[in-house]
Every structure is written in C-alpha cells, then in structure tokens.
Amino acid sequence: MKISVIIPTLNEAANIKKLVTHLLKHGGKDLHEIIVSDGGSSDNTTQLAINAGAKVVLSEVKGGAVQMNLGAKHATGYILYFVHADTLPPIEFITAIQQAVLRNKKAGCFRFRFDSDKKLLAINSYLTRFNGIFSGGGDQSLYIEKGLFKELGSFE
C-alpha cells in the first residue's frame, strides 16, 4: 500500500530538510514518494527539499488548498498523506496509516502535540484526541485514499 506524502510550502527553509529526512528515515519501503508543492518561496525551500530527497512541484498560485491539490495531482501512491512542513509525524506513521486503511478508515489524521511549554498549546494538543469543532489534528497531518480524494473533489 504505497503512500505519497504531500507537503505544501511557502518559505519553509527552516523546517523542510528536517521533515523530509524524518519521513525518509521512518517511511520504509511503503513510502512511495515525497512531493513538496511550493507556492513561490523566496528562500531556498525548494532546493533544500530536492537535496533532502523530495520531488518539487511549483504552484502558480499560493495557498494551502491549491498547493495540496497540485501535489495530489502529481502523486502516484494509493494513499495521499498531507503534512505541514513544521510537523513531524509519529515514527510509525506508515504502519499506522496502513492499519487504519485496512480497518476501512479511508481518511484520518494523527493527534499532535506542540514543542512548547505554553499551557494553551498543551490544552489544544490534549483536545486533538476528541472529535469536535475545537479539536482534531487534520490541519497538520491528514491521510486519505486517493480514490476517495478524487471522489470528494479535492480541497476547496
């Protein structure tokens, strides 16, 4: 079950190498590809991404939805995994996604925690374990079967 990782970026030079390296280190054989969909970075985000082992596609329009749709268009994996550049997925992200899909969970996200001592962020992190309007981790990390993504009509 091959997974394509899609990372929308705009001036993410400080984060992109760390993320791509993390994905490659922990992705194993089922990490099919890493696609960085860049919205016109003025720093060296794209070169750092390429040097780290990602494929880069350039979006004519900047904006998360547009960039993620472009990345998905270029993706060839069975599962699309959208990750923000300032995020590090769990080490077992590939296995966790595959197991969820095998249990017929065609889309989902991971809970998250912030690398910060701020109490408000700790509360927000805790709440990502629950479903509701003020919780959920889909903004930072979201997987979906490619067929379902196409059926839903992509991001709007």
Phi and psi restraints in degrees (value plus and minus 20) as a CYANA .aco file:
   2 LYS   PHI     -94.0   -54.0
   2 LYS   PSI     119.1   159.1
   3 ILE   PHI    -138.0   -98.0
   3 ILE   PSI     109.0   149.0
   4 SER   PHI    -121.5   -81.5
   4 SER   PSI     104.3   144.3
   5 VAL   PHI    -115.5   -75.5
   5 VAL   PSI     111.8   151.8
   6 ILE   PHI    -141.4  -101.4
   6 ILE   PSI     106.3   146.3
   7 ILE   PHI    -143.0  -103.0
   7 ILE   PSI      90.3   130.3
   8 PRO   PHI     -97.1   -57.1
   8 PRO   PSI     114.6   154.6
   9 THR   PHI    -154.5  -114.5
   9 THR   PSI     133.8   173.8
  10 LEU   PHI    -176.2  -136.2
  10 LEU   PSI      87.8   127.8
  11 ASN   PHI      34.6    74.6
  11 ASN   PSI      37.4    77.4
  12 GLU   PHI    -131.0   -91.0
  12 GLU   PSI      11.5    51.5
  13 ALA   PHI     -77.0   -37.0
  13 ALA   PSI     -52.7   -12.7
  14 ALA   PHI     -90.9   -50.9
  14 ALA   PSI     -39.8     0.2
  15 ASN   PHI    -138.1   -98.1
  15 ASN   PSI     -46.7    -6.7
  16 ILE   PHI     -85.2   -45.2
  16 ILE   PSI     -61.5   -21.5
  17 LYS   PHI     -83.0   -43.0
  17 LYS   PSI     -63.8   -23.8
  18 LYS   PHI     -80.6   -40.6
  18 LYS   PSI     -64.0   -24.0
  19 LEU   PHI     -86.6   -46.6
  19 LEU   PSI     -70.0   -30.0
  20 VAL   PHI     -80.8   -40.8
  20 VAL   PSI     -62.0   -22.0
  21 THR   PHI     -81.4   -41.4
  21 THR   PSI     -63.6   -23.6
  22 HIS   PHI     -81.3   -41.3
  22 HIS   PSI     -66.6   -26.6
  23 LEU   PHI     -81.3   -41.3
  23 LEU   PSI     -65.5   -25.5
  24 LEU   PHI     -86.3   -46.3
  24 LEU   PSI     -59.4   -19.4
  25 LYS   PHI     -84.9   -44.9
  25 LYS   PSI     -58.7   -18.7
  26 HIS   PHI    -127.8   -87.8
  26 HIS   PSI     -22.6    17.4
  27 GLY   PHI     -98.3   -58.3
  27 GLY   PSI     -48.6    -8.6
  28 GLY   PHI      44.9    84.9
  28 GLY   PSI    -182.3  -142.3
  29 LYS   PHI     -89.9   -49.9
  29 LYS   PSI     -40.7    -0.7
  30 ASP   PHI    -111.1   -71.1
  30 ASP   PSI     -21.0    19.0
  31 LEU   PHI     -99.3   -59.3
  31 LEU   PSI      82.9   122.9
  32 HIS   PHI     -96.3   -56.3
  32 HIS   PSI     -62.1   -22.1
  33 GLU   PHI    -187.3  -147.3
  33 GLU   PSI     137.5   177.5
  34 ILE   PHI    -141.3  -101.3
  34 ILE   PSI     100.9   140.9
  35 ILE   PHI    -135.7   -95.7
  35 ILE   PSI     100.1   140.1
  36 VAL   PHI    -117.0   -77.0
  36 VAL   PSI     100.7   140.7
  37 SER   PHI    -125.6   -85.6
  37 SER   PSI      82.4   122.4
  38 ASP   PHI    -116.4   -76.4
  38 ASP   PSI     118.2   158.2
  39 GLY   PHI    -118.1   -78.1
  39 GLY   PSI       3.3    43.3
  40 GLY   PHI      83.4   123.4
  40 GLY   PSI      22.2    62.2
  41 SER   PHI     -77.1   -37.1
  41 SER   PSI     121.4   161.4
  42 SER   PHI    -121.0   -81.0
  42 SER   PSI     -20.7    19.3
  43 ASP   PHI    -122.7   -82.7
  43 ASP   PSI    -182.0  -142.0
  44 ASN   PHI    -119.8   -79.8
  44 ASN   PSI      13.9    53.9
  45 THR   PHI     -73.4   -33.4
  45 THR   PSI     -69.9   -29.9
  46 THR   PHI     -85.9   -45.9
  46 THR   PSI     -61.3   -21.3
  47 GLN   PHI     -87.5   -47.5
  47 GLN   PSI     -60.5   -20.5
  48 LEU   PHI     -82.4   -42.4
  48 LEU   PSI     -58.9   -18.9
  49 ALA   PHI     -84.1   -44.1
  49 ALA   PSI     -66.1   -26.1
  50 ILE   PHI     -81.8   -41.8
  50 ILE   PSI     -67.2   -27.2
  51 ASN   PHI     -80.7   -40.7
  51 ASN   PSI     -51.9   -11.9
  52 ALA   PHI    -100.8   -60.8
  52 ALA   PSI     -35.3     4.7
  53 GLY   PHI      98.5   138.5
  53 GLY   PSI      -9.0    31.0
  54 ALA   PHI    -116.3   -76.3
  54 ALA   PSI     137.7   177.7
  55 LYS   PHI    -111.6   -71.6
  55 LYS   PSI     121.4   161.4
  56 VAL   PHI    -137.1   -97.1
  56 VAL   PSI     112.5   152.5
  57 VAL   PHI    -139.2   -99.2
  57 VAL   PSI     122.6   162.6
  58 LEU   PHI    -125.6   -85.6
  58 LEU   PSI     103.8   143.8
  59 SER   PHI    -109.8   -69.8
  59 SER   PSI     116.2   156.2
  60 GLU   PHI     -94.9   -54.9
  60 GLU   PSI     -38.9     1.1
  61 VAL   PHI    -142.8  -102.8
  61 VAL   PSI     112.7   152.7
  62 LYS   PHI    -110.5   -70.5
  62 LYS   PSI     123.0   163.0
  63 GLY   PHI     130.4   170.4
  63 GLY   PSI     114.0   154.0
  64 GLY   PHI     -71.3   -31.3
  64 GLY   PSI     -71.7   -31.7
  65 ALA   PHI     -81.9   -41.9
  65 ALA   PSI     -66.8   -26.8
  66 VAL   PHI     -81.0   -41.0
  66 VAL   PSI     -65.3   -25.3
  67 GLN   PHI     -87.2   -47.2
  67 GLN   PSI     -60.2   -20.2
  68 MET   PHI     -87.9   -47.9
  68 MET   PSI     -57.9   -17.9
  69 ASN   PHI     -82.1   -42.1
  69 ASN   PSI     -62.1   -22.1
  70 LEU   PHI     -83.3   -43.3
  70 LEU   PSI     -64.6   -24.6
  71 GLY   PHI     -80.2   -40.2
  71 GLY   PSI     -62.5   -22.5
  72 ALA   PHI     -83.4   -43.4
  72 ALA   PSI     -56.9   -16.9
  73 LYS   PHI     -81.6   -41.6
  73 LYS   PSI     -55.3   -15.3
  74 HIS   PHI    -107.3   -67.3
  74 HIS   PSI     -32.8     7.2
  75 ALA   PHI     -94.0   -54.0
  75 ALA   PSI     123.8   163.8
  76 THR   PHI    -139.2   -99.2
  76 THR   PSI     -16.0    24.0
  77 GLY   PHI    -100.1   -60.1
  77 GLY   PSI     146.6   186.6
  78 TYR   PHI     -96.1   -56.1
  78 TYR   PSI     -52.3   -12.3
  79 ILE   PHI    -139.2   -99.2
  79 ILE   PSI     116.5   156.5
  80 LEU   PHI    -120.9   -80.9
  80 LEU   PSI     111.5   151.5
  81 TYR   PHI    -145.1  -105.1
  81 TYR   PSI      89.2   129.2
  82 PHE   PHI    -113.0   -73.0
  82 PHE   PSI     107.3   147.3
  83 VAL   PHI    -156.6  -116.6
  83 VAL   PSI     114.7   154.7
  84 HIS   PHI     -96.1   -56.1
  84 HIS   PSI     130.4   170.4
  85 ALA   PHI     -85.7   -45.7
  85 ALA   PSI     -44.1    -4.1
  86 ASP   PHI    -113.8   -73.8
  86 ASP   PSI       1.4    41.4
  87 THR   PHI    -139.3   -99.3
  87 THR   PSI     123.9   163.9
  88 LEU   PHI    -139.6   -99.6
  88 LEU   PSI      93.1   133.1
  89 PRO   PHI     -85.3   -45.3
  89 PRO   PSI     142.9   182.9
  90 PRO   PHI     -80.3   -40.3
  90 PRO   PSI     133.2   173.2
  91 ILE   PHI     -75.8   -35.8
  91 ILE   PSI     -55.3   -15.3
  92 GLU   PHI    -114.5   -74.5
  92 GLU   PSI       7.6    47.6
  93 PHE   PHI     -76.9   -36.9
  93 PHE   PSI     -61.2   -21.2
  94 ILE   PHI     -83.1   -43.1
  94 ILE   PSI     -71.4   -31.4
  95 THR   PHI     -81.8   -41.8
  95 THR   PSI     -63.0   -23.0
  96 ALA   PHI     -82.5   -42.5
  96 ALA   PSI     -62.9   -22.9
  97 ILE   PHI     -85.0   -45.0
  97 ILE   PSI     -67.0   -27.0
  98 GLN   PHI     -81.4   -41.4
  98 GLN   PSI     -62.4   -22.4
  99 GLN   PHI     -84.5   -44.5
  99 GLN   PSI     -59.2   -19.2
 100 ALA   PHI     -83.9   -43.9
 100 ALA   PSI     -64.1   -24.1
 101 VAL   PHI     -83.5   -43.5
 101 VAL   PSI     -59.5   -19.5
 102 LEU   PHI     -84.7   -44.7
 102 LEU   PSI     -43.9    -3.9
 103 ARG   PHI    -111.3   -71.3
 103 ARG   PSI      -2.0    38.0
 104 ASN   PHI      48.3    88.3
 104 ASN   PSI       4.5    44.5
 105 LYS   PHI    -112.9   -72.9
 105 LYS   PSI      71.9   111.9
 106 LYS   PHI     -96.8   -56.8
 106 LYS   PSI     -30.1     9.9
 107 ALA   PHI    -172.9  -132.9
 107 ALA   PSI     132.8   172.8
 108 GLY   PHI     158.6   198.6
 108 GLY   PSI    -197.5  -157.5
 109 CYS   PHI    -169.1  -129.1
 109 CYS   PSI     148.9   188.9
 110 PHE   PHI    -119.2   -79.2
 110 PHE   PSI     130.4   170.4
 111 ARG   PHI     -86.6   -46.6
 111 ARG   PSI     142.6   182.6
 112 PHE   PHI    -160.2  -120.2
 112 PHE   PSI     143.5   183.5
 113 ARG   PHI    -156.6  -116.6
 113 ARG   PSI     132.2   172.2
 114 PHE   PHI    -114.9   -74.9
 114 PHE   PSI     126.4   166.4
 115 ASP   PHI    -105.1   -65.1
 115 ASP   PSI      50.6    90.6
 116 SER   PHI    -177.9  -137.9
 116 SER   PSI     134.6   174.6
 117 ASP   PHI    -115.5   -75.5
 117 ASP   PSI     -17.4    22.6
 118 LYS   PHI     -90.2   -50.2
 118 LYS   PSI     110.8   150.8
 119 LYS   PHI     -82.2   -42.2
 119 LYS   PSI     -60.7   -20.7
 120 LEU   PHI     -81.7   -41.7
 120 LEU   PSI     -60.0   -20.0
 121 LEU   PHI     -89.5   -49.5
 121 LEU   PSI     -54.2   -14.2
 122 ALA   PHI     -84.3   -44.3
 122 ALA   PSI     -60.4   -20.4
 123 ILE   PHI     -85.3   -45.3
 123 ILE   PSI     -66.2   -26.2
 124 ASN   PHI     -78.5   -38.5
 124 ASN   PSI     -64.5   -24.5
 125 SER   PHI     -79.7   -39.7
 125 SER   PSI     -64.5   -24.5
 126 TYR   PHI     -80.4   -40.4
 126 TYR   PSI     -60.7   -20.7
 127 LEU   PHI     -89.4   -49.4
 127 LEU   PSI     -35.8     4.2
 128 THR   PHI     -87.4   -47.4
 128 THR   PSI     -29.4    10.6
 129 ARG   PHI    -101.5   -61.5
 129 ARG   PSI     -28.3    11.7
 130 PHE   PHI    -132.5   -92.5
 130 PHE   PSI     133.1   173.1
 131 ASN   PHI    -106.5   -66.5
 131 ASN   PSI     116.4   156.4
 132 GLY   PHI     142.4   182.4
 132 GLY   PSI     154.0   194.0
 133 ILE   PHI     -87.1   -47.1
 133 ILE   PSI     -49.3    -9.3
 134 PHE   PHI    -123.5   -83.5
 134 PHE   PSI      -3.2    36.8
 135 SER   PHI    -159.5  -119.5
 135 SER   PSI    -195.7  -155.7
 136 GLY   PHI      82.2   122.2
 136 GLY   PSI     127.2   167.2
 137 GLY   PHI    -132.3   -92.3
 137 GLY   PSI      -6.5    33.5
 138 GLY   PHI     -83.8   -43.8
 138 GLY   PSI     -40.6    -0.6
 139 ASP   PHI     -87.2   -47.2
 139 ASP   PSI     -51.0   -11.0
 140 GLN   PHI    -118.2   -78.2
 140 GLN   PSI     -43.5    -3.5
 141 SER   PHI    -181.6  -141.6
 141 SER   PSI      99.1   139.1
 142 LEU   PHI    -165.4  -125.4
 142 LEU   PSI     110.3   150.3
 143 TYR   PHI    -132.9   -92.9
 143 TYR   PSI     131.8   171.8
 144 ILE   PHI    -178.0  -138.0
 144 ILE   PSI     122.1   162.1
 145 GLU   PHI     -82.1   -42.1
 145 GLU   PSI     119.1   159.1
 146 LYS   PHI     -80.2   -40.2
 146 LYS   PSI     -59.7   -19.7
 147 GLY   PHI     -82.2   -42.2
 147 GLY   PSI     -61.6   -21.6
 148 LEU   PHI     -87.0   -47.0
 148 LEU   PSI     -59.5   -19.5
 149 PHE   PHI     -79.3   -39.3
 149 PHE   PSI     -65.1   -25.1
 150 LYS   PHI     -85.3   -45.3
 150 LYS   PSI     -61.4   -21.4
 151 GLU   PHI     -82.1   -42.1
 151 GLU   PSI     -58.1   -18.1
 152 LEU   PHI     -96.8   -56.8
 152 LEU   PSI     -34.7     5.3
 153 GLY   PHI      71.8   111.8
 153 GLY   PSI      -0.7    39.3
 154 SER   PHI      52.4    92.4
 154 SER   PSI    -189.3  -149.3
 155 PHE   PHI    -100.6   -60.6
 155 PHE   PSI     124.8   164.8
